Amino acid sequence: MAVKWNLKKAAGVLMGCMLAGAVLAGCGSAGDSGKSSAEGPVKLGMLANMNISEQQQAELLKQIGEKGNFPVKMRYDVTYYDSLNALQMGIESGSVKEMSTYQSVADYLKAKNGKFDETDFGQMKMADSFCLLLRNEDKELLEKINDNIKYMTEDGTLHLFAQKYIEGVKAGQEPPSVPMEKVEGRPTLKVGVTGDLPPIDLVLANGQPAGYNTAVLAELGKRLKMNIEIVQVESGARAAALSGKTVDAIFWAVIPADDFSIRNKDFDRPKGTVTSDPYFKDEIVHLDMKK
């Protein structure tokens, strides 16, 4: 009788877990990232891409999963958000089940509010490199920027900035603000930033630019002998701001930095634009709400 009772109990638990399909990932934990239930793909939120649609993004993830034979099925219904704050509201309200971001951002968010867990998506080691985005006609400026990114890599400046503004930020704290040098008579370079991807790209509540990107920009301004004017732009409006000449450059655009060749290097680069050499690399992870 004891054996029969245990079997019935196990069946009941299994049925209860199946009925909990509202969580989309079934009865598993964060390790079930990307697995679809009978209700369809997992709802995934991410910051708006500049060159491919939500549907194209979802199809790319599906193809990568099939090609790489990953343990997760990677079937997603993708929704774009224009800001990290809106993305967090989306996952907290249940509009999406998971959010896609970068490891440094995920670490910051987990330390800041303690609401999130990482799924097993990060096991795939997908990564992006961060670049500046400029208009095609600004080739001379691009060459100067690339030269200085090279020098800043070789002399250890970029590494020091990463240590101070990303790795060195204490749990729950904001990365430090960065003063932007202004020299009378120098030309001005208007740079569009989201200011909403801490600790990489951040404008503090008091309007002060902070974090890794700002440190890189400030140093580039000194080396280029240009004054940097930061213009805050929502993620989905970055391409229009550049093509409409509201800004001279976008800080940041991304290119693939992993072995998944199915992701075209121009997936985040609109027509008529060109990316600089990379200045930072980070792995892509997914977050969901703590159970």
Short mmCIF file of the C-alpha atoms (twelve columns), coordinates in Angstrom:
data_MODEL
# 
_entry.id   MODEL 
# 
loop_
_atom_site.group_PDB 
_atom_site.id 
_atom_site.type_symbol 
_atom_site.label_atom_id 
_atom_site.label_alt_id 
_atom_site.label_comp_id 
_atom_site.label_asym_id 
_atom_site.label_seq_id 
_atom_site.Cartn_x 
_atom_site.Cartn_y 
_atom_site.Cartn_z 
_atom_site.pdbx_PDB_model_num 
ATOM 1   C CA . MET A 1   0.000  0.000  0.000   1 
ATOM 2   C CA . ALA A 2   2.869  2.393  0.815   1 
ATOM 3   C CA . VAL A 3   4.305  1.974  -2.685  1 
ATOM 4   C CA . LYS A 4   0.941  2.707  -4.332  1 
ATOM 5   C CA . TRP A 5   0.437  5.794  -2.163  1 
ATOM 6   C CA . ASN A 6   3.874  7.168  -3.128  1 
ATOM 7   C CA . LEU A 7   3.184  6.595  -6.807  1 
ATOM 8   C CA . LYS A 8   -0.140 8.389  -6.568  1 
ATOM 9   C CA . LYS A 9   1.498  11.238 -4.680  1 
ATOM 10  C CA . ALA A 10  4.246  11.535 -7.304  1 
ATOM 11  C CA . ALA A 11  1.652  11.562 -10.061 1 
ATOM 12  C CA . GLY A 12  -0.257 14.281 -8.272  1 
ATOM 13  C CA . VAL A 13  2.850  16.389 -7.855  1 
ATOM 14  C CA . LEU A 14  3.678  15.941 -11.541 1 
ATOM 15  C CA . MET A 15  0.151  16.922 -12.575 1 
ATOM 16  C CA . GLY A 16  0.302  19.996 -10.355 1 
ATOM 17  C CA . CYS A 17  3.568  21.026 -11.933 1 
ATOM 18  C CA . MET A 18  2.109  20.607 -15.421 1 
ATOM 19  C CA . LEU A 19  -0.858 22.771 -14.464 1 
ATOM 20  C CA . ALA A 20  1.576  25.466 -13.398 1 
ATOM 21  C CA . GLY A 21  2.285  26.042 -17.082 1 
ATOM 22  C CA . ALA A 22  1.618  29.704 -16.511 1 
ATOM 23  C CA . VAL A 23  5.283  30.017 -15.672 1 
ATOM 24  C CA . LEU A 24  6.011  28.952 -19.281 1 
ATOM 25  C CA . ALA A 25  9.200  27.136 -18.388 1 
ATOM 26  C CA . GLY A 26  7.327  24.202 -16.866 1 
ATOM 27  C CA . CYS A 27  7.995  22.919 -13.386 1 
ATOM 28  C CA . GLY A 28  11.750 23.420 -13.517 1 
ATOM 29  C CA . SER A 29  13.906 26.132 -12.047 1 
ATOM 30  C CA . ALA A 30  16.033 28.766 -13.760 1 
ATOM 31  C CA . GLY A 31  17.853 25.895 -15.462 1 
ATOM 32  C CA . ASP A 32  14.966 25.505 -17.913 1 
ATOM 33  C CA . SER A 33  15.790 28.711 -19.787 1 
ATOM 34  C CA . GLY A 34  14.330 28.803 -23.265 1 
ATOM 35  C CA . LYS A 35  12.355 25.564 -22.981 1 
ATOM 36  C CA . SER A 36  8.893  26.014 -24.402 1 
ATOM 37  C CA . SER A 37  5.793  24.599 -22.758 1 
ATOM 38  C CA . ALA A 38  2.538  23.617 -24.397 1 
ATOM 39  C CA . GLU A 39  1.653  27.309 -24.317 1 
ATOM 40  C CA . GLY A 40  4.482  28.255 -26.679 1 
ATOM 41  C CA . PRO A 41  7.893  29.946 -26.567 1 
ATOM 42  C CA . VAL A 42  9.226  31.695 -23.480 1 
ATOM 43  C CA . LYS A 43  8.521  35.436 -23.459 1 
ATOM 44  C CA . LEU A 44  11.884 37.189 -23.548 1 
ATOM 45  C CA . GLY A 45  12.532 40.913 -23.129 1 
ATOM 46  C CA . MET A 46  15.632 42.712 -24.378 1 
ATOM 47  C CA . LEU A 47  16.777 46.219 -25.247 1 
ATOM 48  C CA . ALA A 48  15.806 47.300 -28.750 1 
ATOM 49  C CA . ASN A 49  18.182 46.273 -31.494 1 
ATOM 50  C CA . MET A 50  19.051 48.819 -34.199 1 
ATOM 51  C CA . ASN A 51  19.005 46.577 -37.269 1 
ATOM 52  C CA . ILE A 52  16.812 43.487 -36.833 1 
ATOM 53  C CA . SER A 53  13.227 43.031 -35.705 1 
ATOM 54  C CA . GLU A 54  11.955 41.150 -32.676 1 
ATOM 55  C CA . GLN A 55  10.869 38.287 -34.936 1 
ATOM 56  C CA . GLN A 56  14.293 38.101 -36.589 1 
ATOM 57  C CA . GLN A 57  15.951 38.112 -33.176 1 
ATOM 58  C CA . ALA A 58  13.781 35.199 -32.030 1 
ATOM 59  C CA . GLU A 59  14.553 33.252 -35.200 1 
ATOM 60  C CA . LEU A 60  18.287 33.833 -34.741 1 
ATOM 61  C CA . LEU A 61  18.163 32.417 -31.221 1 
ATOM 62  C CA . LYS A 62  16.230 29.394 -32.453 1 
ATOM 63  C CA . GLN A 63  18.747 28.744 -35.242 1 
ATOM 64  C CA . ILE A 64  21.694 29.157 -32.888 1 
ATOM 65  C CA . GLY A 65  20.141 26.642 -30.511 1 
ATOM 66  C CA . GLU A 66  19.616 24.131 -33.316 1 
ATOM 67  C CA . LYS A 67  23.111 24.603 -34.748 1 
ATOM 68  C CA . GLY A 68  24.890 24.417 -31.409 1 
ATOM 69  C CA . ASN A 69  22.911 21.468 -30.035 1 
ATOM 70  C CA . PHE A 70  22.528 23.327 -26.742 1 
ATOM 71  C CA . PRO A 71  20.716 21.813 -23.755 1 
ATOM 72  C CA . VAL A 72  18.037 24.514 -24.003 1 
ATOM 73  C CA . LYS A 73  15.656 24.721 -26.933 1 
ATOM 74  C CA . MET A 74  16.020 28.499 -27.185 1 
ATOM 75  C CA . ARG A 75  12.491 29.114 -28.390 1 
ATOM 76  C CA . TYR A 76  11.569 32.666 -27.498 1 
ATOM 77  C CA . ASP A 77  8.912  35.256 -28.182 1 
ATOM 78  C CA . VAL A 78  11.006 38.448 -28.146 1 
ATOM 79  C CA . THR A 79  9.777  41.863 -27.003 1 
ATOM 80  C CA . TYR A 80  11.956 44.961 -27.377 1 
ATOM 81  C CA . TYR A 81  12.171 47.645 -24.698 1 
ATOM 82  C CA . ASP A 82  13.608 51.138 -25.039 1 
ATOM 83  C CA . SER A 83  15.195 51.274 -21.585 1 
ATOM 84  C CA . LEU A 84  16.519 48.953 -18.915 1 
ATOM 85  C CA . ASN A 85  14.030 50.406 -16.445 1 
ATOM 86  C CA . ALA A 86  11.123 49.520 -18.759 1 
ATOM 87  C CA . LEU A 87  12.617 46.060 -19.267 1 
ATOM 88  C CA . GLN A 88  12.778 45.477 -15.515 1 
ATOM 89  C CA . MET A 89  9.165  46.598 -15.177 1 
ATOM 90  C CA . GLY A 90  8.246  44.143 -17.920 1 
ATOM 91  C CA . ILE A 91  9.732  41.147 -16.144 1 
ATOM 92  C CA . GLU A 92  8.475  42.210 -12.707 1 
ATOM 93  C CA . SER A 93  4.924  42.611 -14.028 1 
ATOM 94  C CA . GLY A 94  5.039  39.256 -15.815 1 
ATOM 95  C CA . SER A 95  4.827  40.736 -19.321 1 
ATOM 96  C CA . VAL A 96  7.993  38.751 -20.079 1 
ATOM 97  C CA . LYS A 97  9.383  35.729 -18.262 1 
ATOM 98  C CA . GLU A 98  13.090 36.396 -18.858 1 
ATOM 99  C CA . MET A 99  15.266 39.360 -19.744 1 
ATOM 100 C CA . SER A 100 18.397 39.270 -21.877 1 
ATOM 101 C CA . THR A 101 21.314 41.415 -20.782 1 
ATOM 102 C CA . TYR A 102 25.064 41.344 -20.183 1 
ATOM 103 C CA . GLN A 103 26.916 39.650 -17.343 1 
ATOM 104 C CA . SER A 104 28.180 42.908 -15.848 1 
ATOM 105 C CA . VAL A 105 24.673 44.389 -15.961 1 
ATOM 106 C CA . ALA A 106 23.174 41.223 -14.481 1 
ATOM 107 C CA . ASP A 107 25.673 41.292 -11.610 1 
ATOM 108 C CA . TYR A 108 24.811 44.943 -10.972 1 
ATOM 109 C CA . LEU A 109 21.043 44.293 -10.991 1 
ATOM 110 C CA . LYS A 110 21.282 41.240 -8.735  1 
ATOM 111 C CA . ALA A 111 23.340 43.163 -6.200  1 
ATOM 112 C CA . LYS A 112 21.084 46.221 -6.450  1 
ATOM 113 C CA . ASN A 113 17.687 44.696 -5.748  1 
ATOM 114 C CA . GLY A 114 18.078 40.959 -5.175  1 
ATOM 115 C CA . LYS A 115 14.975 40.088 -7.209  1 
ATOM 116 C CA . PHE A 116 16.626 38.188 -10.033 1 
ATOM 117 C CA . ASP A 117 18.251 34.837 -10.730 1 
ATOM 118 C CA . GLU A 118 20.345 33.845 -13.741 1 
ATOM 119 C CA . THR A 119 19.017 31.100 -15.982 1 
ATOM 120 C CA . ASP A 120 21.276 28.519 -17.614 1 
ATOM 121 C CA . PHE A 121 21.430 30.551 -20.863 1 
ATOM 122 C CA . GLY A 122 24.866 31.860 -19.880 1 
ATOM 123 C CA . GLN A 123 26.318 28.350 -20.198 1 
ATOM 124 C CA . MET A 124 26.411 28.901 -23.970 1 
ATOM 125 C CA . LYS A 125 28.980 31.693 -23.605 1 
ATOM 126 C CA . MET A 126 27.393 33.923 -26.227 1 
ATOM 127 C CA . ALA A 127 29.125 37.300 -26.178 1 
ATOM 128 C CA . ASP A 128 29.120 40.727 -27.805 1 
ATOM 129 C CA . SER A 129 31.830 43.296 -28.323 1 
ATOM 130 C CA . PHE A 130 30.960 46.952 -27.760 1 
ATOM 131 C CA . CYS A 131 31.847 49.553 -30.400 1 
ATOM 132 C CA . LEU A 132 31.112 53.155 -31.353 1 
ATOM 133 C CA . LEU A 133 28.760 53.642 -34.274 1 
ATOM 134 C CA . LEU A 134 29.425 56.448 -36.775 1 
ATOM 135 C CA . ARG A 135 28.086 57.528 -40.142 1 
ATOM 136 C CA . ASN A 136 29.912 56.156 -43.186 1 
ATOM 137 C CA . GLU A 137 31.165 59.571 -44.249 1 
ATOM 138 C CA . ASP A 138 33.086 60.137 -41.018 1 
ATOM 139 C CA . LYS A 139 36.000 57.918 -42.033 1 
ATOM 140 C CA . GLU A 140 38.729 60.265 -40.831 1 
ATOM 141 C CA . LEU A 141 37.168 60.454 -37.360 1 
ATOM 142 C CA . LEU A 142 36.748 56.664 -37.352 1 
ATOM 143 C CA . GLU A 143 40.451 56.149 -38.081 1 
ATOM 144 C CA . LYS A 144 41.432 58.444 -35.208 1 
ATOM 145 C CA . ILE A 145 39.040 56.689 -32.826 1 
ATOM 146 C CA . ASN A 146 40.347 53.268 -33.846 1 
ATOM 147 C CA . ASP A 147 43.951 54.393 -33.371 1 
ATOM 148 C CA . ASN A 148 43.170 55.572 -29.852 1 
ATOM 149 C CA . ILE A 149 41.188 52.453 -28.939 1 
ATOM 150 C CA . LYS A 150 44.282 50.506 -29.975 1 
ATOM 151 C CA . TYR A 151 46.565 52.701 -27.847 1 
ATOM 152 C CA . MET A 152 44.190 52.511 -24.867 1 
ATOM 153 C CA . THR A 153 44.165 48.726 -25.155 1 
ATOM 154 C CA . GLU A 154 47.946 48.456 -25.419 1 
ATOM 155 C CA . ASP A 155 48.743 50.845 -22.570 1 
ATOM 156 C CA . GLY A 156 46.254 49.176 -20.218 1 
ATOM 157 C CA . THR A 157 43.861 52.133 -19.944 1 
ATOM 158 C CA . LEU A 158 40.771 50.127 -20.940 1 
ATOM 159 C CA . HIS A 159 41.686 47.395 -18.480 1 
ATOM 160 C CA . LEU A 160 42.080 49.905 -15.653 1 
ATOM 161 C CA . PHE A 161 38.706 51.465 -16.491 1 
ATOM 162 C CA . ALA A 162 37.040 48.050 -16.406 1 
ATOM 163 C CA . GLN A 163 38.563 47.365 -13.004 1 
ATOM 164 C CA . LYS A 164 37.443 50.701 -11.559 1 
ATOM 165 C CA . TYR A 165 34.039 51.231 -13.130 1 
ATOM 166 C CA . ILE A 166 32.769 47.644 -13.512 1 
ATOM 167 C CA . GLU A 167 34.625 45.119 -11.401 1 
ATOM 168 C CA . GLY A 168 35.390 47.555 -8.580  1 
ATOM 169 C CA . VAL A 169 31.830 48.786 -8.030  1 
ATOM 170 C CA . LYS A 170 30.662 47.603 -4.607  1 
ATOM 171 C CA . ALA A 171 27.435 45.607 -4.432  1 
ATOM 172 C CA . GLY A 172 24.404 47.861 -4.418  1 
ATOM 173 C CA . GLN A 173 26.338 51.032 -5.245  1 
ATOM 174 C CA . GLU A 174 26.453 53.163 -8.390  1 
ATOM 175 C CA . PRO A 175 29.668 53.400 -10.404 1 
ATOM 176 C CA . PRO A 176 31.445 56.722 -9.851  1 
ATOM 177 C CA . SER A 177 30.703 59.743 -12.007 1 
ATOM 178 C CA . VAL A 178 33.325 60.891 -14.504 1 
ATOM 179 C CA . PRO A 179 34.168 64.551 -15.206 1 
ATOM 180 C CA . MET A 180 34.108 65.478 -18.895 1 
ATOM 181 C CA . GLU A 181 36.914 67.855 -19.842 1 
ATOM 182 C CA . LYS A 182 35.825 71.025 -21.659 1 
ATOM 183 C CA . VAL A 183 38.510 73.098 -23.413 1 
ATOM 184 C CA . GLU A 184 37.619 76.363 -25.112 1 
ATOM 185 C CA . GLY A 185 38.252 76.350 -28.846 1 
ATOM 186 C CA . ARG A 186 38.123 72.584 -29.309 1 
ATOM 187 C CA . PRO A 187 35.555 71.015 -31.666 1 
ATOM 188 C CA . THR A 188 32.615 69.237 -30.030 1 
ATOM 189 C CA . LEU A 189 31.688 65.615 -30.631 1 
ATOM 190 C CA . LYS A 190 28.053 64.858 -29.778 1 
ATOM 191 C CA . VAL A 191 27.777 61.271 -28.577 1 
ATOM 192 C CA . GLY A 192 24.481 59.443 -28.061 1 
ATOM 193 C CA . VAL A 193 24.340 57.156 -25.035 1 
ATOM 194 C CA . THR A 194 21.466 55.269 -23.473 1 
ATOM 195 C CA . GLY A 195 22.765 56.140 -20.006 1 
ATOM 196 C CA . ASP A 196 20.711 53.181 -18.903 1 
ATOM 197 C CA . LEU A 197 22.960 50.131 -18.927 1 
ATOM 198 C CA . PRO A 198 24.854 50.246 -15.615 1 
ATOM 199 C CA . PRO A 199 27.665 49.821 -14.889 1 
ATOM 200 C CA . ILE A 200 28.715 50.012 -18.562 1 
ATOM 201 C CA . ASP A 201 26.682 53.000 -19.718 1 
ATOM 202 C CA . LEU A 202 25.085 55.239 -17.095 1 
ATOM 203 C CA . VAL A 203 23.740 58.729 -16.510 1 
ATOM 204 C CA . LEU A 204 22.982 59.202 -12.819 1 
ATOM 205 C CA . ALA A 205 19.710 60.615 -11.494 1 
ATOM 206 C CA . ASN A 206 21.412 63.986 -10.967 1 
ATOM 207 C CA . GLY A 207 22.359 64.114 -14.656 1 
ATOM 208 C CA . GLN A 208 26.037 63.261 -14.128 1 
ATOM 209 C CA . PRO A 209 27.480 60.705 -16.588 1 
ATOM 210 C CA . ALA A 210 29.110 57.744 -14.854 1 
ATOM 211 C CA . GLY A 211 30.506 54.285 -15.388 1 
ATOM 212 C CA . TYR A 212 32.794 52.574 -17.859 1 
ATOM 213 C CA . ASN A 213 31.556 54.105 -21.120 1 
ATOM 214 C CA . THR A 214 31.835 57.612 -19.741 1 
ATOM 215 C CA . ALA A 215 35.410 56.981 -18.615 1 
ATOM 216 C CA . VAL A 216 36.295 55.714 -22.092 1 
ATOM 217 C CA . LEU A 217 34.589 58.697 -23.740 1 
ATOM 218 C CA . ALA A 218 36.325 61.203 -21.468 1 
ATOM 219 C CA . GLU A 219 39.699 59.666 -22.280 1 
ATOM 220 C CA . LEU A 220 38.944 59.585 -26.009 1 
ATOM 221 C CA . GLY A 221 38.021 63.276 -25.843 1 
ATOM 222 C CA . LYS A 222 41.378 64.140 -24.291 1 
ATOM 223 C CA . ARG A 223 43.323 62.099 -26.828 1 
ATOM 224 C CA . LEU A 224 41.313 63.367 -29.813 1 
ATOM 225 C CA . LYS A 225 41.487 66.946 -28.469 1 
ATOM 226 C CA . MET A 226 37.711 67.228 -28.715 1 
ATOM 227 C CA . ASN A 227 35.021 68.226 -26.237 1 
ATOM 228 C CA . ILE A 228 32.540 65.396 -25.692 1 
ATOM 229 C CA . GLU A 229 28.878 66.363 -25.375 1 
ATOM 230 C CA . ILE A 230 26.755 63.478 -24.090 1 
ATOM 231 C CA . VAL A 231 23.212 63.189 -25.455 1 
ATOM 232 C CA . GLN A 232 20.953 60.640 -23.770 1 
ATOM 233 C CA . VAL A 233 18.973 58.597 -26.318 1 
ATOM 234 C CA . GLU A 234 16.607 55.670 -25.777 1 
ATOM 235 C CA . SER A 235 17.786 52.336 -27.123 1 
ATOM 236 C CA . GLY A 236 15.247 52.153 -29.943 1 
ATOM 237 C CA . ALA A 237 15.952 55.728 -31.085 1 
ATOM 238 C CA . ARG A 238 19.727 55.430 -31.432 1 
ATOM 239 C CA . ALA A 239 19.829 54.760 -35.175 1 
ATOM 240 C CA . ALA A 240 17.475 57.663 -35.953 1 
ATOM 241 C CA . ALA A 241 19.514 60.024 -33.774 1 
ATOM 242 C CA . LEU A 242 22.654 59.149 -35.739 1 
ATOM 243 C CA . SER A 243 21.131 59.230 -39.234 1 
ATOM 244 C CA . GLY A 244 19.275 62.456 -38.411 1 
ATOM 245 C CA . LYS A 245 22.548 64.028 -37.207 1 
ATOM 246 C CA . THR A 246 21.225 64.747 -33.738 1 
ATOM 247 C CA . VAL A 247 24.460 63.069 -32.621 1 
ATOM 248 C CA . ASP A 248 27.808 62.409 -34.320 1 
ATOM 249 C CA . ALA A 249 28.306 58.941 -32.835 1 
ATOM 250 C CA . ILE A 250 26.463 56.300 -30.839 1 
ATOM 251 C CA . PHE A 251 28.140 54.781 -27.837 1 
ATOM 252 C CA . TRP A 252 27.268 51.732 -27.973 1 
ATOM 253 C CA . ALA A 253 26.625 49.302 -30.807 1 
ATOM 254 C CA . VAL A 254 27.531 45.624 -30.600 1 
ATOM 255 C CA . ILE A 255 29.019 42.939 -32.846 1 
ATOM 256 C CA . PRO A 256 29.187 39.183 -32.132 1 
ATOM 257 C CA . ALA A 257 32.223 38.069 -30.140 1 
ATOM 258 C CA . ASP A 258 31.707 34.309 -30.075 1 
ATOM 259 C CA . ASP A 259 31.807 31.294 -32.377 1 
ATOM 260 C CA . PHE A 260 28.161 31.455 -33.482 1 
ATOM 261 C CA . SER A 261 28.750 32.516 -37.087 1 
ATOM 262 C CA . ILE A 262 25.004 32.488 -37.750 1 
ATOM 263 C CA . ARG A 263 24.889 35.933 -36.146 1 
ATOM 264 C CA . ASN A 264 25.959 38.328 -38.881 1 
ATOM 265 C CA . LYS A 265 28.494 40.900 -37.715 1 
ATOM 266 C CA . ASP A 266 26.139 43.658 -38.907 1 
ATOM 267 C CA . PHE A 267 23.084 42.477 -36.967 1 
ATOM 268 C CA . ASP A 268 23.166 45.686 -34.857 1 
ATOM 269 C CA . ARG A 269 24.557 48.044 -37.519 1 
ATOM 270 C CA . PRO A 270 22.021 50.036 -39.578 1 
ATOM 271 C CA . LYS A 271 22.728 50.897 -43.206 1 
ATOM 272 C CA . GLY A 272 24.915 53.913 -43.772 1 
ATOM 273 C CA . THR A 273 26.875 53.387 -40.579 1 
ATOM 274 C CA . VAL A 274 30.179 51.861 -39.554 1 
ATOM 275 C CA . THR A 275 31.415 50.459 -36.256 1 
ATOM 276 C CA . SER A 276 34.712 51.258 -34.587 1 
ATOM 277 C CA . ASP A 277 37.073 48.611 -33.318 1 
ATOM 278 C CA . PRO A 278 35.743 46.992 -30.118 1 
ATOM 279 C CA . TYR A 279 36.616 48.524 -26.764 1 
ATOM 280 C CA . PHE A 280 34.783 46.105 -24.429 1 
ATOM 281 C CA . LYS A 281 33.443 42.547 -24.456 1 
ATOM 282 C CA . ASP A 282 30.773 40.934 -22.284 1 
ATOM 283 C CA . GLU A 283 28.828 37.675 -22.228 1 
ATOM 284 C CA . ILE A 284 25.065 37.516 -22.739 1 
ATOM 285 C CA . VAL A 285 22.958 36.120 -19.890 1 
ATOM 286 C CA . HIS A 286 19.275 35.807 -19.065 1 
ATOM 287 C CA . LEU A 287 17.599 36.774 -15.822 1 
ATOM 288 C CA . ASP A 288 14.269 35.662 -14.410 1 
ATOM 289 C CA . MET A 289 12.472 36.470 -11.183 1 
ATOM 290 C CA . LYS A 290 13.537 34.584 -8.078  1 
ATOM 291 C CA . LYS A 291 11.200 31.734 -7.257  1 
# 
